[in-house]
Structures are given as C-alpha cells and as structure tokens.
Amino acid sequence: MMVNYSPQVILQLEVYPPDGEPYQATTKAVIPIVNIPQFQPGTEVSVKIHPTNPSIVELDYFGG
C-alpha cells in the first residue's frame, strides 16, 4: 500500500528492551521512498514500546 507516494511496509523486528529479554515484534510503518535503504535486514532502528503491551511497537522516527 502507498501513502502519499511512500510505501507502507511490514517490519519484523528483534526488540531489545532496556529492562528485559529480547523478543520478536512486527509493526507497520510508512517509509519515505528515499529512506528505504536505511531499513535493510540487520539495521538498528529506535522503537517505542507500548507501556502495557510490549508486543505493540512503532518506529521512533525522532529517537526520543
């Protein structure tokens, strides 16, 4: 699916929370086409983890 000419992708992530064991999570994100090379297998990205349901994660585009 495209959103404003940017693809919506499904990302399979290995999440390393600061206070727990690593786990697998899946999320959808709209990635500007020029940024696709930054989202290749093995690349580290920042994510936000839902406080009560850690299986819900989203990209933290601003690293905050």
CHARMM-style PDB file with segment names, atoms N, HN, CA, C and O in Angstrom:
ATOM      1  N   MET     1       0.851  -1.171   0.000  1.00  0.00      PROA
ATOM      2  CA  MET     1       0.000   0.000   0.000  1.00  0.00      PROA
ATOM      3  C   MET     1       0.893   1.229   0.000  1.00  0.00      PROA
ATOM      4  O   MET     1       1.955   1.241   0.623  1.00  0.00      PROA
ATOM      5  N   MET     2       0.458   2.248  -0.695  1.00  0.00      PROA
ATOM      6  HN  MET     2      -0.405   2.239  -1.201  1.00  0.00      PROA
ATOM      7  CA  MET     2       1.196   3.506  -0.757  1.00  0.00      PROA
ATOM      8  C   MET     2       0.409   4.597  -0.027  1.00  0.00      PROA
ATOM      9  O   MET     2      -0.815   4.673  -0.137  1.00  0.00      PROA
ATOM     10  N   VAL     3       1.120   5.431   0.712  1.00  0.00      PROA
ATOM     11  HN  VAL     3       2.114   5.370   0.801  1.00  0.00      PROA
ATOM     12  CA  VAL     3       0.529   6.571   1.407  1.00  0.00      PROA
ATOM     13  C   VAL     3       1.333   7.796   0.983  1.00  0.00      PROA
ATOM     14  O   VAL     3       2.515   7.909   1.309  1.00  0.00      PROA
ATOM     15  N   ASN     4       0.700   8.702   0.264  1.00  0.00      PROA
ATOM     16  HN  ASN     4      -0.260   8.610  -0.001  1.00  0.00      PROA
ATOM     17  CA  ASN     4       1.384   9.905  -0.244  1.00  0.00      PROA
ATOM     18  C   ASN     4       2.663   9.534  -0.998  1.00  0.00      PROA
ATOM     19  O   ASN     4       3.707  10.159  -0.812  1.00  0.00      PROA
ATOM     20  N   TYR     5       2.569   8.520  -1.843  1.00  0.00      PROA
ATOM     21  HN  TYR     5       1.721   8.012  -1.994  1.00  0.00      PROA
ATOM     22  CA  TYR     5       3.671   8.034  -2.675  1.00  0.00      PROA
ATOM     23  C   TYR     5       4.788   7.371  -1.872  1.00  0.00      PROA
ATOM     24  O   TYR     5       5.880   7.169  -2.403  1.00  0.00      PROA
ATOM     25  N   SER     6       4.547   7.034  -0.628  1.00  0.00      PROA
ATOM     26  HN  SER     6       3.660   7.198  -0.197  1.00  0.00      PROA
ATOM     27  CA  SER     6       5.511   6.303   0.195  1.00  0.00      PROA
ATOM     28  C   SER     6       4.927   4.942   0.531  1.00  0.00      PROA
ATOM     29  O   SER     6       3.741   4.843   0.844  1.00  0.00      PROA
ATOM     30  N   PRO     7       5.737   3.889   0.475  1.00  0.00      PROA
ATOM     31  CA  PRO     7       5.197   2.556   0.758  1.00  0.00      PROA
ATOM     32  C   PRO     7       4.958   2.324   2.243  1.00  0.00      PROA
ATOM     33  O   PRO     7       5.732   2.763   3.094  1.00  0.00      PROA
ATOM     34  N   GLN     8       3.867   1.621   2.530  1.00  0.00      PROA
ATOM     35  HN  GLN     8       3.239   1.264   1.839  1.00  0.00      PROA
ATOM     36  CA  GLN     8       3.644   1.131   3.885  1.00  0.00      PROA
ATOM     37  C   GLN     8       4.236  -0.272   3.915  1.00  0.00      PROA
ATOM     38  O   GLN     8       3.866  -1.124   3.107  1.00  0.00      PROA
ATOM     39  N   VAL     9       5.155  -0.509   4.846  1.00  0.00      PROA
ATOM     40  HN  VAL     9       5.455   0.184   5.502  1.00  0.00      PROA
ATOM     41  CA  VAL     9       5.854  -1.790   4.910  1.00  0.00      PROA
ATOM     42  C   VAL     9       5.583  -2.473   6.245  1.00  0.00      PROA
ATOM     43  O   VAL     9       5.226  -1.829   7.232  1.00  0.00      PROA
ATOM     44  N   ILE    10       5.757  -3.772   6.253  1.00  0.00      PROA
ATOM     45  HN  ILE    10       6.047  -4.295   5.452  1.00  0.00      PROA
ATOM     46  CA  ILE    10       5.683  -4.546   7.490  1.00  0.00      PROA
ATOM     47  C   ILE    10       7.108  -4.874   7.891  1.00  0.00      PROA
ATOM     48  O   ILE    10       7.875  -5.421   7.100  1.00  0.00      PROA
ATOM     49  N   LEU    11       7.457  -4.539   9.122  1.00  0.00      PROA
ATOM     50  HN  LEU    11       6.834  -4.095   9.765  1.00  0.00      PROA
ATOM     51  CA  LEU    11       8.802  -4.775   9.623  1.00  0.00      PROA
ATOM     52  C   LEU    11       8.778  -5.863  10.688  1.00  0.00      PROA
ATOM     53  O   LEU    11       7.992  -5.797  11.633  1.00  0.00      PROA
ATOM     54  N   GLN    12       9.630  -6.853  10.537  1.00  0.00      PROA
ATOM     55  HN  GLN    12      10.268  -6.907   9.769  1.00  0.00      PROA
ATOM     56  CA  GLN    12       9.832  -7.878  11.563  1.00  0.00      PROA
ATOM     57  C   GLN    12      11.052  -7.433  12.356  1.00  0.00      PROA
ATOM     58  O   GLN    12      12.149  -7.328  11.809  1.00  0.00      PROA
ATOM     59  N   LEU    13      10.860  -7.174  13.640  1.00  0.00      PROA
ATOM     60  HN  LEU    13       9.969  -7.260  14.085  1.00  0.00      PROA
ATOM     61  CA  LEU    13      11.905  -6.587  14.472  1.00  0.00      PROA
ATOM     62  C   LEU    13      12.331  -7.524  15.596  1.00  0.00      PROA
ATOM     63  O   LEU    13      11.533  -8.313  16.101  1.00  0.00      PROA
ATOM     64  N   GLU    14      13.584  -7.425  15.973  1.00  0.00      PROA
ATOM     65  HN  GLU    14      14.232  -6.784  15.563  1.00  0.00      PROA
ATOM     66  CA  GLU    14      14.054  -8.045  17.210  1.00  0.00      PROA
ATOM     67  C   GLU    14      14.260  -6.886  18.178  1.00  0.00      PROA
ATOM     68  O   GLU    14      15.149  -6.055  17.990  1.00  0.00      PROA
ATOM     69  N   VAL    15      13.435  -6.841  19.208  1.00  0.00      PROA
ATOM     70  HN  VAL    15      12.713  -7.516  19.361  1.00  0.00      PROA
ATOM     71  CA  VAL    15      13.404  -5.711  20.144  1.00  0.00      PROA
ATOM     72  C   VAL    15      14.271  -6.041  21.361  1.00  0.00      PROA
ATOM     73  O   VAL    15      14.174  -7.127  21.934  1.00  0.00      PROA
ATOM     74  N   TYR    16      15.108  -5.093  21.739  1.00  0.00      PROA
ATOM     75  HN  TYR    16      15.186  -4.211  21.274  1.00  0.00      PROA
ATOM     76  CA  TYR    16      15.968  -5.224  22.904  1.00  0.00      PROA
ATOM     77  C   TYR    16      15.546  -4.177  23.943  1.00  0.00      PROA
ATOM     78  O   TYR    16      16.110  -3.084  23.978  1.00  0.00      PROA
ATOM     79  N   PRO    17      14.557  -4.505  24.789  1.00  0.00      PROA
ATOM     80  CA  PRO    17      14.120  -3.516  25.785  1.00  0.00      PROA
ATOM     81  C   PRO    17      15.206  -3.293  26.833  1.00  0.00      PROA
ATOM     82  O   PRO    17      15.998  -4.193  27.110  1.00  0.00      PROA
ATOM     83  N   PRO    18      15.244  -2.103  27.410  1.00  0.00      PROA
ATOM     84  CA  PRO    18      16.293  -1.816  28.397  1.00  0.00      PROA
ATOM     85  C   PRO    18      16.186  -2.660  29.661  1.00  0.00      PROA
ATOM     86  O   PRO    18      17.181  -2.835  30.365  1.00  0.00      PROA
ATOM     87  N   ASP    19      15.001  -3.186  29.964  1.00  0.00      PROA
ATOM     88  HN  ASP    19      14.193  -3.043  29.392  1.00  0.00      PROA
ATOM     89  CA  ASP    19      14.817  -3.899  31.228  1.00  0.00      PROA
ATOM     90  C   ASP    19      14.270  -5.309  31.036  1.00  0.00      PROA
ATOM     91  O   ASP    19      13.522  -5.798  31.883  1.00  0.00      PROA
ATOM     92  N   GLY    20      14.628  -5.969  29.937  1.00  0.00      PROA
ATOM     93  HN  GLY    20      15.235  -5.572  29.249  1.00  0.00      PROA
ATOM     94  CA  GLY    20      14.103  -7.308  29.723  1.00  0.00      PROA
ATOM     95  C   GLY    20      14.846  -8.057  28.645  1.00  0.00      PROA
ATOM     96  O   GLY    20      15.846  -7.587  28.102  1.00  0.00      PROA
ATOM     97  N   GLU    21      14.335  -9.231  28.352  1.00  0.00      PROA
ATOM     98  HN  GLU    21      13.523  -9.613  28.793  1.00  0.00      PROA
ATOM     99  CA  GLU    21      14.925 -10.086  27.339  1.00  0.00      PROA
ATOM    100  C   GLU    21      14.504  -9.636  25.939  1.00  0.00      PROA
ATOM    101  O   GLU    21      13.408  -9.103  25.768  1.00  0.00      PROA
ATOM    102  N   PRO    22      15.363  -9.845  24.937  1.00  0.00      PROA
ATOM    103  CA  PRO    22      14.981  -9.535  23.560  1.00  0.00      PROA
ATOM    104  C   PRO    22      13.798 -10.384  23.110  1.00  0.00      PROA
ATOM    105  O   PRO    22      13.628 -11.513  23.571  1.00  0.00      PROA
ATOM    106  N   TYR    23      12.981  -9.840  22.210  1.00  0.00      PROA
ATOM    107  HN  TYR    23      13.119  -8.923  21.836  1.00  0.00      PROA
ATOM    108  CA  TYR    23      11.831 -10.573  21.678  1.00  0.00      PROA
ATOM    109  C   TYR    23      11.533 -10.098  20.264  1.00  0.00      PROA
ATOM    110  O   TYR    23      12.001  -9.041  19.843  1.00  0.00      PROA
ATOM    111  N   GLN    24      10.748 -10.890  19.532  1.00  0.00      PROA
ATOM    112  HN  GLN    24      10.368 -11.749  19.874  1.00  0.00      PROA
ATOM    113  CA  GLN    24      10.339 -10.564  18.171  1.00  0.00      PROA
ATOM    114  C   GLN    24       9.038  -9.758  18.200  1.00  0.00      PROA
ATOM    115  O   GLN    24       8.150 -10.026  19.009  1.00  0.00      PROA
ATOM    116  N   ALA    25       8.937  -8.772  17.311  1.00  0.00      PROA
ATOM    117  HN  ALA    25       9.658  -8.554  16.654  1.00  0.00      PROA
ATOM    118  CA  ALA    25       7.715  -7.985  17.170  1.00  0.00      PROA
ATOM    119  C   ALA    25       7.560  -7.598  15.704  1.00  0.00      PROA
ATOM    120  O   ALA    25       8.537  -7.526  14.959  1.00  0.00      PROA
ATOM    121  N   THR    26       6.334  -7.355  15.312  1.00  0.00      PROA
ATOM    122  HN  THR    26       5.540  -7.414  15.918  1.00  0.00      PROA
ATOM    123  CA  THR    26       6.027  -6.929  13.947  1.00  0.00      PROA
ATOM    124  C   THR    26       5.268  -5.616  14.015  1.00  0.00      PROA
ATOM    125  O   THR    26       4.408  -5.430  14.876  1.00  0.00      PROA
ATOM    126  N   THR    27       5.590  -4.707  13.103  1.00  0.00      PROA
ATOM    127  HN  THR    27       6.288  -4.859  12.404  1.00  0.00      PROA
ATOM    128  CA  THR    27       4.891  -3.432  13.035  1.00  0.00      PROA
ATOM    129  C   THR    27       4.783  -2.987  11.586  1.00  0.00      PROA
ATOM    130  O   THR    27       5.539  -3.447  10.730  1.00  0.00      PROA
ATOM    131  N   LYS    28       3.849  -2.097  11.316  1.00  0.00      PROA
ATOM    132  HN  LYS    28       3.236  -1.723  12.012  1.00  0.00      PROA
ATOM    133  CA  LYS    28       3.712  -1.473  10.003  1.00  0.00      PROA
ATOM    134  C   LYS    28       4.211  -0.043  10.110  1.00  0.00      PROA
ATOM    135  O   LYS    28       4.057   0.604  11.146  1.00  0.00      PROA
ATOM    136  N   ALA    29       4.807   0.443   9.037  1.00  0.00      PROA
ATOM    137  HN  ALA    29       4.932  -0.083   8.196  1.00  0.00      PROA
ATOM    138  CA  ALA    29       5.283   1.819   9.019  1.00  0.00      PROA
ATOM    139  C   ALA    29       5.255   2.343   7.591  1.00  0.00      PROA
ATOM    140  O   ALA    29       5.447   1.590   6.636  1.00  0.00      PROA
ATOM    141  N   VAL    30       5.017   3.624   7.458  1.00  0.00      PROA
ATOM    142  HN  VAL    30       4.861   4.235   8.234  1.00  0.00      PROA
ATOM    143  CA  VAL    30       5.117   4.288   6.162  1.00  0.00      PROA
ATOM    144  C   VAL    30       6.520   4.869   6.087  1.00  0.00      PROA
ATOM    145  O   VAL    30       6.909   5.707   6.901  1.00  0.00      PROA
ATOM    146  N   ILE    31       7.271   4.407   5.095  1.00  0.00      PROA
ATOM    147  HN  ILE    31       6.955   3.726   4.435  1.00  0.00      PROA
ATOM    148  CA  ILE    31       8.669   4.821   4.956  1.00  0.00      PROA
ATOM    149  C   ILE    31       8.801   5.636   3.667  1.00  0.00      PROA
ATOM    150  O   ILE    31       8.469   5.145   2.588  1.00  0.00      PROA
ATOM    151  N   PRO    32       9.278   6.868   3.771  1.00  0.00      PROA
ATOM    152  CA  PRO    32       9.513   7.622   2.533  1.00  0.00      PROA
ATOM    153  C   PRO    32      10.447   6.835   1.619  1.00  0.00      PROA
ATOM    154  O   PRO    32      11.424   6.241   2.075  1.00  0.00      PROA
ATOM    155  N   ILE    33      10.141   6.840   0.351  1.00  0.00      PROA
ATOM    156  HN  ILE    33       9.347   7.323  -0.019  1.00  0.00      PROA
ATOM    157  CA  ILE    33      10.867   6.025  -0.615  1.00  0.00      PROA
ATOM    158  C   ILE    33      12.372   6.289  -0.571  1.00  0.00      PROA
ATOM    159  O   ILE    33      13.160   5.369  -0.789  1.00  0.00      PROA
ATOM    160  N   VAL    34      12.783   7.520  -0.294  1.00  0.00      PROA
ATOM    161  HN  VAL    34      12.143   8.268  -0.117  1.00  0.00      PROA
ATOM    162  CA  VAL    34      14.218   7.832  -0.242  1.00  0.00      PROA
ATOM    163  C   VAL    34      14.889   7.228   0.989  1.00  0.00      PROA
ATOM    164  O   VAL    34      16.114   7.119   1.024  1.00  0.00      PROA
ATOM    165  N   ASN    35      14.105   6.830   2.008  1.00  0.00      PROA
ATOM    166  HN  ASN    35      13.109   6.919   1.979  1.00  0.00      PROA
ATOM    167  CA  ASN    35      14.666   6.254   3.225  1.00  0.00      PROA
ATOM    168  C   ASN    35      14.668   4.725   3.231  1.00  0.00      PROA
ATOM    169  O   ASN    35      15.172   4.120   4.178  1.00  0.00      PROA
ATOM    170  N   ILE    36      14.125   4.096   2.210  1.00  0.00      PROA
ATOM    171  HN  ILE    36      13.716   4.587   1.440  1.00  0.00      PROA
ATOM    172  CA  ILE    36      14.073   2.634   2.167  1.00  0.00      PROA
ATOM    173  C   ILE    36      15.455   2.000   2.374  1.00  0.00      PROA
ATOM    174  O   ILE    36      15.539   0.999   3.086  1.00  0.00      PROA
ATOM    175  N   PRO    37      16.537   2.523   1.796  1.00  0.00      PROA
ATOM    176  CA  PRO    37      17.851   1.889   2.024  1.00  0.00      PROA
ATOM    177  C   PRO    37      18.271   1.835   3.498  1.00  0.00      PROA
ATOM    178  O   PRO    37      19.114   1.015   3.859  1.00  0.00      PROA
ATOM    179  N   GLN    38      17.708   2.681   4.343  1.00  0.00      PROA
ATOM    180  HN  GLN    38      17.023   3.347   4.049  1.00  0.00      PROA
ATOM    181  CA  GLN    38      18.038   2.677   5.773  1.00  0.00      PROA
ATOM    182  C   GLN    38      17.338   1.561   6.530  1.00  0.00      PROA
ATOM    183  O   GLN    38      17.625   1.348   7.708  1.00  0.00      PROA
ATOM    184  N   PHE    39      16.424   0.841   5.881  1.00  0.00      PROA
ATOM    185  HN  PHE    39      16.191   1.015   4.924  1.00  0.00      PROA
ATOM    186  CA  PHE    39      15.629  -0.194   6.541  1.00  0.00      PROA
ATOM    187  C   PHE    39      15.880  -1.547   5.893  1.00  0.00      PROA
ATOM    188  O   PHE    39      14.969  -2.178   5.358  1.00  0.00      PROA
ATOM    189  N   GLN    40      17.124  -1.974   5.952  1.00  0.00      PROA
ATOM    190  HN  GLN    40      17.864  -1.461   6.387  1.00  0.00      PROA
ATOM    191  CA  GLN    40      17.526  -3.260   5.400  1.00  0.00      PROA
ATOM    192  C   GLN    40      17.748  -4.256   6.540  1.00  0.00      PROA
ATOM    193  O   GLN    40      17.969  -3.834   7.676  1.00  0.00      PROA
ATOM    194  N   PRO    41      17.696  -5.564   6.273  1.00  0.00      PROA
ATOM    195  CA  PRO    41      17.924  -6.560   7.336  1.00  0.00      PROA
ATOM    196  C   PRO    41      19.220  -6.289   8.093  1.00  0.00      PROA
ATOM    197  O   PRO    41      20.262  -6.027   7.493  1.00  0.00      PROA
ATOM    198  N   GLY    42      19.138  -6.356   9.415  1.00  0.00      PROA
ATOM    199  HN  GLY    42      18.292  -6.569   9.903  1.00  0.00      PROA
ATOM    200  CA  GLY    42      20.295  -6.142  10.277  1.00  0.00      PROA
ATOM    201  C   GLY    42      20.495  -4.713  10.731  1.00  0.00      PROA
ATOM    202  O   GLY    42      21.341  -4.449  11.585  1.00  0.00      PROA
ATOM    203  N   THR    43      19.732  -3.788  10.176  1.00  0.00      PROA
ATOM    204  HN  THR    43      19.045  -4.003   9.482  1.00  0.00      PROA
ATOM    205  CA  THR    43      19.855  -2.383  10.550  1.00  0.00      PROA
ATOM    206  C   THR    43      19.220  -2.145  11.918  1.00  0.00      PROA
ATOM    207  O   THR    43      18.150  -2.679  12.209  1.00  0.00      PROA
ATOM    208  N   GLU    44      19.873  -1.349  12.750  1.00  0.00      PROA
ATOM    209  HN  GLU    44      20.742  -0.915  12.513  1.00  0.00      PROA
ATOM    210  CA  GLU    44      19.312  -0.985  14.054  1.00  0.00      PROA
ATOM    211  C   GLU    44      18.454   0.265  13.902  1.00  0.00      PROA
ATOM    212  O   GLU    44      18.864   1.242  13.277  1.00  0.00      PROA
ATOM    213  N   VAL    45      17.252   0.218  14.486  1.00  0.00      PROA
ATOM    214  HN  VAL    45      16.919  -0.576  14.994  1.00  0.00      PROA
ATOM    215  CA  VAL    45      16.342   1.358  14.480  1.00  0.00      PROA
ATOM    216  C   VAL    45      15.801   1.553  15.887  1.00  0.00      PROA
ATOM    217  O   VAL    45      15.729   0.601  16.665  1.00  0.00      PROA
ATOM    218  N   SER    46      15.425   2.770  16.214  1.00  0.00      PROA
ATOM    219  HN  SER    46      15.483   3.543  15.583  1.00  0.00      PROA
ATOM    220  CA  SER    46      14.801   3.060  17.509  1.00  0.00      PROA
ATOM    221  C   SER    46      13.314   2.762  17.421  1.00  0.00      PROA
ATOM    222  O   SER    46      12.673   3.039  16.407  1.00  0.00      PROA
ATOM    223  N   VAL    47      12.772   2.196  18.491  1.00  0.00      PROA
ATOM    224  HN  VAL    47      13.292   1.971  19.315  1.00  0.00      PROA
ATOM    225  CA  VAL    47      11.338   1.922  18.550  1.00  0.00      PROA
ATOM    226  C   VAL    47      10.771   2.430  19.863  1.00  0.00      PROA
ATOM    227  O   VAL    47      11.491   2.606  20.846  1.00  0.00      PROA
ATOM    228  N   LYS    48       9.474   2.660  19.858  1.00  0.00      PROA
ATOM    229  HN  LYS    48       8.890   2.517  19.059  1.00  0.00      PROA
ATOM    230  CA  LYS    48       8.731   2.950  21.080  1.00  0.00      PROA
ATOM    231  C   LYS    48       7.960   1.687  21.420  1.00  0.00      PROA
ATOM    232  O   LYS    48       7.359   1.068  20.542  1.00  0.00      PROA
ATOM    233  N   ILE    49       7.976   1.301  22.690  1.00  0.00      PROA
ATOM    234  HN  ILE    49       8.464   1.803  23.404  1.00  0.00      PROA
ATOM    235  CA  ILE    49       7.294   0.097  23.165  1.00  0.00      PROA
ATOM    236  C   ILE    49       6.087   0.523  23.979  1.00  0.00      PROA
ATOM    237  O   ILE    49       6.199   1.351  24.883  1.00  0.00      PROA
ATOM    238  N   HSD    50       4.925  -0.047  23.657  1.00  0.00      PROA
ATOM    239  HN  HSD    50       4.833  -0.720  22.923  1.00  0.00      PROA
ATOM    240  CA  HSD    50       3.698   0.268  24.402  1.00  0.00      PROA
ATOM    241  C   HSD    50       3.915  -0.098  25.869  1.00  0.00      PROA
ATOM    242  O   HSD    50       4.423  -1.182  26.154  1.00  0.00      PROA
ATOM    243  N   PRO    51       3.541   0.785  26.816  1.00  0.00      PROA
ATOM    244  CA  PRO    51       3.842   0.546  28.237  1.00  0.00      PROA
ATOM    245  C   PRO    51       3.141  -0.662  28.855  1.00  0.00      PROA
ATOM    246  O   PRO    51       3.679  -1.266  29.783  1.00  0.00      PROA
ATOM    247  N   THR    52       1.960  -1.029  28.369  1.00  0.00      PROA
ATOM    248  HN  THR    52       1.523  -0.539  27.615  1.00  0.00      PROA
ATOM    249  CA  THR    52       1.256  -2.163  28.968  1.00  0.00      PROA
ATOM    250  C   THR    52       1.189  -3.383  28.065  1.00  0.00      PROA
ATOM    251  O   THR    52       0.813  -4.466  28.515  1.00  0.00      PROA
ATOM    252  N   ASN    53       1.550  -3.222  26.790  1.00  0.00      PROA
ATOM    253  HN  ASN    53       1.855  -2.342  26.424  1.00  0.00      PROA
ATOM    254  CA  ASN    53       1.542  -4.346  25.857  1.00  0.00      PROA
ATOM    255  C   ASN    53       2.813  -4.285  25.010  1.00  0.00      PROA
ATOM    256  O   ASN    53       2.812  -3.678  23.939  1.00  0.00      PROA
ATOM    257  N   PRO    54       3.892  -4.905  25.479  1.00  0.00      PROA
ATOM    258  CA  PRO    54       5.169  -4.783  24.773  1.00  0.00      PROA
ATOM    259  C   PRO    54       5.193  -5.385  23.378  1.00  0.00      PROA
ATOM    260  O   PRO    54       6.153  -5.178  22.635  1.00  0.00      PROA
ATOM    261  N   SER    55       4.147  -6.134  23.005  1.00  0.00      PROA
ATOM    262  HN  SER    55       3.368  -6.303  23.609  1.00  0.00      PROA
ATOM    263  CA  SER    55       4.122  -6.652  21.642  1.00  0.00      PROA
ATOM    264  C   SER    55       3.762  -5.553  20.638  1.00  0.00      PROA
ATOM    265  O   SER    55       3.913  -5.741  19.431  1.00  0.00      PROA
ATOM    266  N   ILE    56       3.290  -4.412  21.135  1.00  0.00      PROA
ATOM    267  HN  ILE    56       3.168  -4.259  22.116  1.00  0.00      PROA
ATOM    268  CA  ILE    56       2.976  -3.273  20.270  1.00  0.00      PROA
ATOM    269  C   ILE    56       4.176  -2.336  20.261  1.00  0.00      PROA
ATOM    270  O   ILE    56       4.515  -1.728  21.277  1.00  0.00      PROA
ATOM    271  N   VAL    57       4.810  -2.230  19.101  1.00  0.00      PROA
ATOM    272  HN  VAL    57       4.534  -2.724  18.276  1.00  0.00      PROA
ATOM    273  CA  VAL    57       5.948  -1.325  18.945  1.00  0.00      PROA
ATOM    274  C   VAL    57       5.724  -0.475  17.706  1.00  0.00      PROA
ATOM    275  O   VAL    57       4.996  -0.864  16.794  1.00  0.00      PROA
ATOM    276  N   GLU    58       6.353   0.680  17.685  1.00  0.00      PROA
ATOM    277  HN  GLU    58       6.945   0.996  18.426  1.00  0.00      PROA
ATOM    278  CA  GLU    58       6.321   1.529  16.494  1.00  0.00      PROA
ATOM    279  C   GLU    58       7.678   2.180  16.335  1.00  0.00      PROA
ATOM    280  O   GLU    58       8.417   2.356  17.304  1.00  0.00      PROA
ATOM    281  N   LEU    59       7.994   2.531  15.114  1.00  0.00      PROA
ATOM    282  HN  LEU    59       7.394   2.388  14.327  1.00  0.00      PROA
ATOM    283  CA  LEU    59       9.269   3.211  14.867  1.00  0.00      PROA
ATOM    284  C   LEU    59       9.290   4.541  15.602  1.00  0.00      PROA
ATOM    285  O   LEU    59       8.293   5.260  15.653  1.00  0.00      PROA
ATOM    286  N   ASP    60      10.437   4.847  16.165  1.00  0.00      PROA
ATOM    287  HN  ASP    60      11.247   4.262  16.124  1.00  0.00      PROA
ATOM    288  CA  ASP    60      10.641   6.135  16.822  1.00  0.00      PROA
ATOM    289  C   ASP    60      11.482   6.977  15.872  1.00  0.00      PROA
ATOM    290  O   ASP    60      12.710   6.999  15.962  1.00  0.00      PROA
ATOM    291  N   TYR    61      10.804   7.667  14.963  1.00  0.00      PROA
ATOM    292  HN  TYR    61       9.806   7.649  14.891  1.00  0.00      PROA
ATOM    293  CA  TYR    61      11.492   8.394  13.898  1.00  0.00      PROA
ATOM    294  C   TYR    61      12.446   9.462  14.426  1.00  0.00      PROA
ATOM    295  O   TYR    61      13.436   9.790  13.771  1.00  0.00      PROA
ATOM    296  N   PHE    62      12.155   9.999  15.598  1.00  0.00      PROA
ATOM    297  HN  PHE    62      11.351   9.732  16.130  1.00  0.00      PROA
ATOM    298  CA  PHE    62      12.960  11.093  16.119  1.00  0.00      PROA
ATOM    299  C   PHE    62      13.898  10.655  17.244  1.00  0.00      PROA
ATOM    300  O   PHE    62      14.568  11.495  17.846  1.00  0.00      PROA
ATOM    301  N   GLY    63      13.957   9.354  17.537  1.00  0.00      PROA
ATOM    302  HN  GLY    63      13.413   8.672  17.049  1.00  0.00      PROA
ATOM    303  CA  GLY    63      14.897   8.818  18.509  1.00  0.00      PROA
ATOM    304  C   GLY    63      14.683   9.305  19.918  1.00  0.00      PROA
ATOM    305  O   GLY    63      15.624   9.329  20.711  1.00  0.00      PROA
ATOM    306  N   GLY    64      13.460   9.695  20.251  1.00  0.00      PROA
ATOM    307  HN  GLY    64      12.696   9.676  19.607  1.00  0.00      PROA
ATOM    308  CA  GLY    64      13.223  10.259  21.574  1.00  0.00      PROA
ATOM    309  C   GLY    64      12.480   9.337  22.434  1.00  0.00      PROA
ATOM    310  OT1 GLY    64      12.198   9.661  23.587  1.00  0.00      PROA
TER     311      GLY     64
END
